[in-house]
Amino acid sequence: MVERHVYLKLHEQHVPAREALARTCRQRLLQVPGVQAVAVGVAADAQSARSWDLCLQIRFADLEAMEAYVPHPAHQAFLAEVLEPVTAFKKAWSFTPLS
């Protein structure tokens, strides 16, 4: 299993709508082939909120599934239609969870 962790800082005018954006992210990402699960969180404290507004955690069966997801047209459409218009910057990392 591989998890992709994506941290988003929104343009200031979009912060009030971040919970609606979180729901949209989850719905859209679950439609991308290879995605097994999506968890979305909002900053829980003031220190976190200074750096990030949303965190996406996207689960895949393996690294190959994640690598196929990145260029997939459904993922690229999600980026162009949903994230890019509202995001000031983002960071993403991939991890293999340990049991």
N, C-alpha and C positions, 0 to 999 in steps of 0.2 A: 504494500500500500504506500502511496505517496500523497502528501498533502501540500498544496500550494497555499501560502499565506500571502495575502495582498493587503497592503495598508494604503488607505486613501485619505488625502487631504483635499477637501472640497473648496471650491471658490466660496468666499464668505456668504454670498447671497443664496447659496444652495444648502447651507448648514441647517436652516430650519426644516427643510424637507428631507433630512437624511434618513428618517425612519421609513418613509415611503420609498426612497431610493433603495434602502436595504431590502425591502420586500421585492422590488423590481429586479434587483440583482439576483436574488435567490431564485425567483421564477425563471428568469432568462437563462441563468447558468445551468440550471437543472435540465434544460432542453438541449444542451450541447452534448453530442455523443462522447462517451467516455467518462463523464462526470457522474460519480456515484452518490455524492452528498455535498451539500453546501450549508455552511453555517455563516451567519453574518452578525457582527456585533458593532455596537456604537461605543465610543469612548466612555468609560465608566467613571472617570475622575478628571479634574481640571488639568492635571499634569499631562495625562494622555491626550486630552482634547487640544492641548496646545500644538501637538504634533500630528495627530490623526483624528479623522472623523468617523471612519468606518474600517472594519477589518473583515475581509472575506477569507474563509477557510474552505478550500475546494478539495475534495477527496477523489483520488483515482485508484484504480486497481494496481497500476504499476507506472514506472517512469515512461514507458512507451505510450501509454494512454495519455499521460500528461503532455508529452511532446507532440502527439497528434492533435490535442486540444488547442494548443497555442495558435497554429495557423488555420484552424477550421473556420469555414465561412460564418457559421453561427456565432462563434466566439468573436471573430473580427467585427461582425455586425453589432454585437453587444458593446464592444469597445467604442465603435464609431457613434452609435445611436444613444447609448446610455451613459457610459463613463466619461468619454472625452469632453463632452460639452459641460460637465459639472466639476471635473477634477482639476485641481491646481497641480498636484503631483502625486505619484504613487511609487511604491516600492513593493517588490515581490520576491519571495524566497520559497524554495521547495525543501521539504523535510520528509524523512521516512520515520514514522512514529515507532517508538520502542514500547514493548509491552512490559 
